[in-house]
Structure formats: C-alpha cells, structure tokens
Amino acid sequence: GLMNLIQARMDGLLATIEMSFEGSKVDRNLLNNNRQELLREFNTLNKLLTQKISKYWKEYFNVNSNDQLSILLFGGKLPKTESFLPGLRIKPLQEWKVKKEGFYSTAEDVLQTIHGWFRNDPESIDLGISSELGRDAKEIVTLVLEYRKLSKRLKTYFIGVEKLIYDLDNCVHPTYNHTSTSTGRLSCKKPNLQNQEK
C-alpha cells in the first residue's frame, strides 16, 4: 500500500536526479549551423519588413515596440513630436484598446484577427481603407507574425539552449520534476526538453 507508493516515488526521484546529473548531449555544430540558417532567414525577413514599413514610417521603426506597431496599424500620435500619423488606417475593435492612452493591443490574437480579415483578396473586404493600404496591411501583418515566430524560435530553441550547455561535457542538465503536472507526467525546465524543435 502506502510503502509501495513511497518506494515508487523515491525510485522516480532518484531516476530524475540521475537523468539531470547525466545530462543530454548537445551537438554544438548542428545547433550553430541551424541557428545561423535561422538567423539568415530572420535577417532577410527583417529587411523586407523594414522596407515595407518605411513607406509609412520614415524614422527608425522598432518591430518589437507595441506602441509603434499600434500607431503603424491603426494610426496615432507619435511619441516626442505629438504629430498624428495615419498609418495603415485599420479600424481597430474597441476591446483592443489598452489602458495606455491612444494605443491598441498588437498581441498575437489581434494580429491573427487582422490577418483573418485579409485572408481573401484585401480589395474585396470593406475595412474603410484603399486597396493599396489593404494589400500593404496584409503583407505587413503577415511579416510581423512571421517575424515574431522566428524571433521566438531563435530565443527559445537556440540562444536559450546555448546558454545552458556546460562546457565540460557539452550537455544540458535540466531540472526534472514528476510532481509539477496535474496529469503526473514528467516535466523539465532549464531547458524544457519537451518544448525543443526536432
């Protein structure tokens, strides 16, 4: 009964400690080659996105700035100058408004909704904007979504893992836990090996 359960838990605990100690070997060359390939793809995408945005935003544009992206998509006052930039003139939904005055959310679900509006031919959708703006908006939103996806992949699967590789054995030594999930499955962190690209 209870003693068998305790013994099973102890065996599981000892196994996870041993797994963490042994570590998981990482092929640094393969990791680096894949990172370089993804970085080239990311830089190409960033360049294309910058070109598209420069038509509407003349100064330096930080794709990671939600405020700047909000102004670009929906229009708004530019910081510092207080001049109004019409941007792409996409009409935002009221629930996208954030507490910060004058800005709208540019979260994943918001961008996916906008992307869905443009799934068909942008000219056939009545968003109150010209067909040229519609085409540009569709392209920019698509590129921003792809930019975020690649950025996350780089940070999580390459840069994040690289920082956790021990030089002595070229292994990562994650912390395993068999009690943190409600289903009882084994989980791990630093890095989360279940969340790594194949």
Order of alpha helices (4+ residues) and beta strands (2+ residues): alpha-beta-alpha-alpha-beta-beta-alpha-alpha-alpha-beta-beta-beta
